Amino acid sequence: MRIPKTWIPYIASNIIENLLKKNMIEMTVPKEQLLKEAEQLILDELMVEDRLNEEIRELLKKYEAEIEKGKLDYRKLFEMTKQKLVKQRNLVL
């Protein structure tokens, strides 16, 4: 994740406050619940890249021996795999 988790409540609060001020949303649940759900959505979205990176690390374990022998470049293989998965899954990072 590219931003600290401690910023998420602040970001969620600012988004909700701006949407309310501009009458772009109408609250049908308590504000605290709305903020918690917004925080969770932001966290989930920010963690997409972290989960993808972990998945790639697991996939590349199959090629550990070749990487250690110098036959494959881990960094290059990681980036190529990441680009392929991002494109296949239509992810925005």
C-alpha positions in Angstrom: 0.0 0.0 0.0 1.4 3.4 -0.9 -0.1 5.4 1.9 -0.1 4.7 5.6 -3.2 3.0 7.0 -3.5 5.7 9.6 -4.5 8.1 6.8 -7.6 6.1 5.7 -10.0 7.4 8.3 -9.0 11.0 7.4 -9.4 10.4 3.7 -12.8 8.6 4.2 -14.0 11.4 6.4 -13.0 14.1 3.9 -14.7 12.3 1.0 -17.9 11.8 2.9 -18.0 15.4 4.2 -17.5 16.7 0.7 -20.1 14.5 -0.8 -22.6 15.6 1.9 -21.8 19.3 1.5 -22.4 19.1 -2.3 -25.6 17.1 -1.7 -24.2 14.3 -3.9 -25.2 11.6 -1.3 -28.0 11.3 1.2 -27.4 9.4 4.4 -29.7 6.5 5.0 -27.5 5.0 7.7 -25.7 6.5 10.7 -22.7 8.6 9.8 -20.4 6.3 11.8 -21.5 3.3 9.8 -21.1 5.2 6.5 -17.5 6.2 7.6 -16.6 2.6 8.5 -17.9 1.3 5.2 -16.0 4.0 3.3 -12.8 3.2 5.2 -13.2 -0.4 4.4 -13.8 0.3 0.7 -10.7 2.5 0.5 -8.6 0.0 2.3 -9.7 -2.9 0.0 -9.0 -0.8 -3.1 -5.5 0.2 -1.8 -4.7 -3.4 -0.9 -5.3 -4.7 -4.5 -1.7 -4.2 -5.5 -0.4 -5.8 -2.2 -2.5 -8.9 -2.8 -1.4 -9.1 -6.4 2.2 -8.8 -5.4 1.8 -11.6 -2.9 0.1 -13.8 -5.5 3.0 -13.2 -8.0 5.6 -14.1 -5.3 3.7 -17.4 -4.8 3.6 -18.1 -8.5 7.3 -17.4 -8.9 8.3 -19.8 -6.2 7.9 -22.5 -8.9 10.9 -21.0 -10.6 13.0 -20.5 -7.5 15.8 -22.9 -8.6 16.2 -21.3 -12.0 16.2 -17.8 -10.5 18.9 -18.8 -8.0 21.0 -20.3 -10.7 20.9 -17.0 -12.6 18.9 -18.4 -15.5 16.0 -16.1 -14.8 15.9 -12.5 -13.6 13.4 -12.3 -10.7 12.7 -8.6 -11.0 12.0 -8.8 -14.7 9.9 -12.0 -14.3 8.0 -10.3 -11.5 7.2 -7.2 -13.5 6.3 -9.1 -16.6 3.9 -11.3 -14.6 2.4 -8.3 -12.9 1.8 -6.5 -16.1 0.1 -9.6 -17.6 -2.2 -10.1 -14.6 -3.1 -6.4 -14.4 -4.1 -6.5 -18.1 -6.0 -9.8 -17.8 -7.9 -8.6 -14.7 -8.4 -5.0 -15.8 -6.9 -3.7 -12.6 -6.1 -0.1 -12.0 -3.1 0.3 -9.7 
